[in-house]
Amino acid sequence: MTLSARMLGKKYGLTAEEMNVLLKEEGFQKGDPCNYSVTEKGKKFAHYNADDNGYGGYGYKGWEWVVWDESIINELNITTKRIYEIKKKTSEQRHIRKAERNAASHNYRRNFQQPPTSSCMRKPKNTPSSNITRITLESTVKKICNFIKNIKNNKD
């Protein structure tokens, strides 16, 4: 029987993302989220499934994914402590990606947002409330950037 990363993870209370991190750390796969590939060590346990959307020509889209032989369970080093570490690591990575997306979105809006064209759509003049909102947003973005820097510095 073959199991996807989601089904394997479910046996240990892990999400598919967390299970993929574990499989990567154990050396069965390499790469990044949404772009994993099987290593030499993993080839013994990996099987590929493929599917497509049924269209031809320009509309064609195909994809494949890896499923793992159930015997891989005997090869994995899974302990309660390890599960905790994987969950913590994955959570930190998720927070970093979210902070990076938010910072990029804020920078995009700040640099490329079109000025309002209609008089009813104009930004209010420097009213106390608009200044407070701007200051709060700027301080939030600075905190996110500092958080990312701290995490990256701790990795090194």
C-alpha positions in Angstrom: 0.0 0.0 0.0 1.2 3.5 -0.8 0.7 6.6 1.3 0.9 10.3 0.4 2.8 12.7 2.7 -0.6 13.8 4.1 -1.6 10.2 4.9 1.8 9.4 6.4 1.7 12.5 8.5 -1.8 11.8 9.7 -0.5 8.6 11.4 1.7 10.8 13.6 -0.4 14.0 14.0 1.5 15.9 11.3 0.3 17.9 8.4 1.5 17.1 4.9 3.8 20.1 5.1 5.3 18.9 8.3 5.7 15.3 7.0 7.5 16.6 3.9 9.9 18.5 6.2 10.5 15.3 8.1 11.1 13.3 4.9 13.5 15.9 3.7 15.4 15.9 7.0 15.6 12.1 7.0 17.1 12.3 3.5 14.3 10.7 1.5 13.6 13.8 -0.5 15.2 17.1 -1.3 14.0 20.5 -2.4 11.5 23.1 -1.2 7.8 23.1 -0.6 5.9 22.4 -3.9 9.2 21.4 -5.5 10.4 18.3 -3.7 12.2 15.5 -5.5 13.1 12.0 -4.4 16.8 11.3 -3.3 18.7 8.1 -3.9 17.8 7.0 -0.4 14.1 7.6 -1.1 13.9 5.9 -4.5 13.5 2.5 -2.7 10.2 3.7 -1.1 8.9 6.2 -3.6 6.3 5.7 -6.3 5.0 8.4 -8.7 1.3 9.1 -9.5 0.3 11.4 -12.3 -2.8 13.0 -13.5 -3.9 15.7 -16.0 -6.9 18.0 -16.5 -8.1 16.1 -19.6 -7.5 19.0 -22.1 -5.1 19.0 -25.0 -3.2 21.8 -26.6 -2.7 25.0 -24.8 -5.2 24.0 -22.1 -3.3 20.9 -21.1 -2.0 20.8 -17.5 -0.4 17.7 -16.0 1.0 17.1 -12.6 2.6 14.3 -10.7 3.2 13.6 -7.0 5.1 11.1 -4.9 3.5 8.5 -2.7 5.5 6.4 -0.3 5.5 2.7 0.3 4.2 1.9 3.8 7.5 0.2 4.7 9.1 3.7 5.0 7.5 4.0 8.4 10.1 1.5 9.7 12.9 3.8 8.4 11.7 7.0 9.9 13.1 8.3 13.2 9.9 9.6 14.7 9.7 10.4 18.4 7.5 12.8 20.4 10.4 15.2 20.7 11.1 15.0 16.9 7.4 15.7 16.2 7.5 18.8 18.4 10.7 20.0 16.7 9.2 19.5 13.2 6.0 21.3 14.2 8.0 24.2 15.7 10.3 24.5 12.6 7.4 24.4 10.2 5.5 27.0 12.1 8.5 29.3 12.1 8.9 28.9 8.4 5.2 29.6 7.8 5.5 32.8 9.9 8.5 33.9 7.9 6.8 33.3 4.6 3.7 35.2 5.8 5.7 38.1 7.0 7.7 38.3 3.7 4.4 38.2 1.7 2.9 41.0 3.9 6.0 43.1 3.6 6.1 42.6 -0.2 2.4 43.5 -0.4 2.9 46.6 1.6 5.9 47.7 -0.5 3.9 47.0 -3.7 1.0 49.1 -2.5 3.3 51.9 -1.3 5.3 52.0 -4.6 2.7 51.2 -7.2 -0.7 52.2 -6.0 -2.5 54.6 -8.3 -3.5 57.9 -6.8 -7.3 58.3 -6.4 -9.0 60.0 -9.4 -12.4 60.9 -8.0 -12.9 63.6 -5.4 -14.9 61.2 -3.2 -12.0 58.7 -3.4 -9.3 61.1 -2.4 -7.4 60.3 0.7 -8.2 62.6 3.7 -5.8 65.4 4.3 -3.4 65.0 7.3 -6.1 64.3 9.8 -5.0 62.9 13.2 -6.7 59.5 12.5 -4.9 59.1 9.1 -1.6 59.9 10.7 -2.2 57.4 13.4 -3.1 54.7 10.9 0.1 55.4 8.8 2.3 55.4 11.8 0.8 52.2 13.1 1.2 50.5 9.7 4.9 51.7 9.4 5.7 50.4 12.9 4.0 47.0 12.2 6.1 46.6 9.0 9.3 47.5 10.8 8.4 44.9 13.5 7.8 42.2 10.9 11.1 43.0 9.1 13.0 42.9 12.4 11.3 39.6 13.3 12.5 38.1 9.9 16.0 39.4 10.4 16.2 37.9 13.9 15.0 34.5 12.7 17.5 34.6 9.8 20.3 35.6 12.1 19.4 32.8 14.5 19.7 30.2 11.6 23.2 31.3 10.8 
